[in-house]
């Protein structure tokens, strides 16, 4: 059963990534990020025919990135959180790796800063005028 769940999840990821791979579909998502839009408005703003836009909308909808609803005779498209949540979950599985790498980098930078500070302190101690620079035995 878990293999089936993994396969289902993988196929959802494949649908999402395939949908995002096309620049026209990313342009549609960018327009819908601003506001829901009628299909006709999307057609007017893209260098595609109405059937071409409809095909792209179907791919985005199957991937769970958008949803379409009827408003009278118009079809309104809007972003859907379902596909984006799936994508965020997938990215989250890598977030720990990134954070661990950033933590190691921060620790290295902090150690380097401490090392530089120690070197600066040594130089300051060495270069500071001390008793040895004062004349001894002079009245």
C-alpha positions in Angstrom: 0.0 0.0 0.0 2.8 2.5 0.8 4.3 1.9 -2.6 1.0 2.9 -4.1 0.9 6.1 -2.0 4.5 6.9 -3.0 3.6 6.4 -6.6 0.5 8.5 -6.3 2.5 11.3 -4.7 5.2 11.0 -7.3 2.7 11.2 -10.1 1.2 14.3 -8.5 4.6 15.8 -8.3 5.2 14.9 -12.0 2.0 16.7 -13.0 2.9 19.8 -11.0 6.5 20.0 -12.4 5.3 19.3 -15.9 2.8 22.1 -15.6 5.4 24.5 -14.3 7.8 23.6 -17.0 6.0 25.5 -19.7 6.5 29.3 -19.8 2.9 30.0 -21.0 1.6 28.2 -18.0 3.9 30.1 -15.7 2.6 33.3 -17.3 -0.9 32.2 -16.6 -0.1 31.5 -13.0 1.6 34.9 -12.7 -1.6 36.6 -14.0 -3.8 34.6 -11.7 -1.5 35.5 -8.8 -2.6 39.1 -9.3 -6.3 38.3 -9.5 -8.8 35.7 -10.7 -9.4 36.1 -14.5 -11.9 35.0 -17.1 -10.6 32.6 -19.7 -11.3 35.3 -22.4 -9.1 37.8 -20.6 -6.2 35.2 -20.4 -6.6 34.6 -24.2 -6.4 38.3 -24.8 -3.2 38.6 -22.8 -1.3 35.6 -24.2 0.1 35.0 -27.7 -2.1 31.8 -27.9 -5.4 30.8 -29.4 -8.4 30.1 -27.2 -8.0 26.3 -27.7 -4.3 26.7 -26.7 -5.1 28.6 -23.6 -7.8 26.1 -22.7 -5.3 23.2 -23.1 -2.9 24.9 -20.8 -5.6 25.6 -18.2 -6.6 21.9 -18.2 -3.0 21.0 -17.5 -2.8 23.5 -14.6 -6.1 22.3 -13.3 -5.1 18.6 -13.3 -2.0 19.6 -11.5 -4.1 21.3 -8.8 -2.5 24.7 -9.4 -5.7 26.4 -10.6 -9.5 25.9 -10.5 -12.1 27.1 -12.9 -15.6 28.1 -11.9 -18.6 29.3 -13.8 -19.8 32.8 -13.4 -22.8 33.2 -15.7 -21.5 32.2 -19.1 -17.9 33.1 -18.2 -15.3 30.7 -16.8 -13.2 32.3 -14.1 -9.8 30.9 -13.3 -8.1 31.3 -10.0 -5.1 29.8 -8.1 -5.7 26.7 -6.1 -3.8 26.0 -2.9 -3.9 22.2 -3.4 -1.0 22.0 -6.0 1.0 24.6 -4.3 0.7 22.9 -0.9 1.9 19.6 -2.5 4.9 21.5 -4.0 5.6 23.2 -0.7 5.6 19.7 1.1 8.0 18.4 -1.5 10.3 21.4 -1.1 10.0 21.0 2.7 11.6 17.6 2.5 14.7 19.3 1.2 14.5 22.3 3.6 16.4 20.4 6.4 19.3 19.8 4.0 19.5 23.5 3.2 19.2 24.6 6.8 21.9 22.1 7.9 24.2 23.4 5.2 23.5 27.0 6.2 24.1 26.2 9.9 27.5 24.7 9.0 28.3 27.7 6.9 27.3 30.0 9.8 29.5 28.0 12.2 32.5 28.2 9.9 32.0 32.0 9.5 31.7 32.4 13.2 34.9 30.4 13.8 36.7 32.4 11.2 35.6 35.6 12.8 36.8 34.4 16.2 40.2 33.4 14.7 40.5 36.8 13.0 39.7 38.6 16.3 42.3 36.5 18.2 44.9 37.4 15.5 44.0 41.1 15.8 44.3 41.0 19.6 47.8 39.4 19.3 48.9 42.1 16.8 47.6 44.8 19.1 49.4 43.4 22.1 52.6 43.0 20.1 52.5 46.5 18.7 51.3 48.3 21.8 54.0 50.4 23.5 55.0 48.7 26.8 57.6 48.9 29.4 60.2 47.6 27.0 59.8 50.8 24.9 60.5 53.1 27.8 64.0 54.1 28.6 65.4 52.1 31.5 67.8 53.6 33.9 67.3 57.2 32.7 66.8 59.8 35.4 
